[in-house]
Amino acid sequence: MKILVVCGNGLGSSLILEWNVKKVLEALGKNAEVTHTDLASAKAEKADIYLGAADIVNELAKGNGTIVSIVNMMSIVEIKEKLEPLL
């Protein structure tokens, strides 16, 4: 499974969210490839799950993978609640 964390520039917020997604996966005992990128690159990259702030990930075309919007990228609880049913 591939999880792609997306933000506007592919730098700060997506990197922080990537770290938190990896923490959630570890806590759940699940394995997945997790990377981060900017919105433009994400449009051309295949993933099972695209994760990011709603205003960013909603720009991605539907159908390529599951789109998950996160309100608080620092909230391990929110990330776990939204990812666990998809794993």
N, C-alpha and C positions, 0 to 999 in steps of 0.2 A: 504494500500500500504506500502511496506517495501523498504527502500532505505538503501543500505549497502555501506559505504564509506571505501575504501580499500587503504592501503599503505603497504610498505614492512614489517614493524614491528608492525603495528597496534597501534602506539603510537602518535608521534607528528603531522605529516602532516595530517593523517586521522582525528585526533581530531579537528584540525583547520578547515579542510574542512567540517566536520560534523556541527560545529557551524555555518559556513557560509551557508550551505544547510538549516539549521533550520531558519536562518534569511530570506532566500529567500522564504521558505514555508510560514512563517508568513506574509511577505509582500504581497504574492499572496493570502492569506487567505485559504491556503490548509493545510490539515493534512496528515501526514505520519509518520510511525515509522522510525526513522533515528538512525543508530548505526554505529560504526566503528570497523574495525578489520584488521588483517594482511592477506596477500595474501593466505597463506596456509589454514587458517581457512575459508576464503571466498569461497574457492573451494568446501567446504562441506556445506555451508550455503545457503539456498534459499532466494532470494530477487527478487523484481520486477525490481529494478534498482541497478546496481553496478556502483559506481562512484569513480574515482581516476585518477592519472597520467597515461598517455597512456602506458608507459612501464610496468606499474603494471597491470592495468585492462585488457590489451590485452593478458595477461597470463591466464585469466579466459576462461573456455570453453563457446563457443557460445551456445545459446539455453536455458540457465537457466533463463535468464532475459535480460533486455536491458543493454548494456554496454555503459557508457558515459565517455569519457576521457576529463579531464580538464587540460588546459595548465597552467593557473594561479589560484591556489586555493584561492588566496586572492581576486580575482575579483568577486564581487557579480553580476556584469553585465554578465560576461561569464556564471556563474553558472545558473543564471536566464534564459538566452537565451537557454541553453542546456536542462534545466529541464522543463521549462514551457510547451513545446509541449507534454511532456510525462505524465503530470499530469492530 
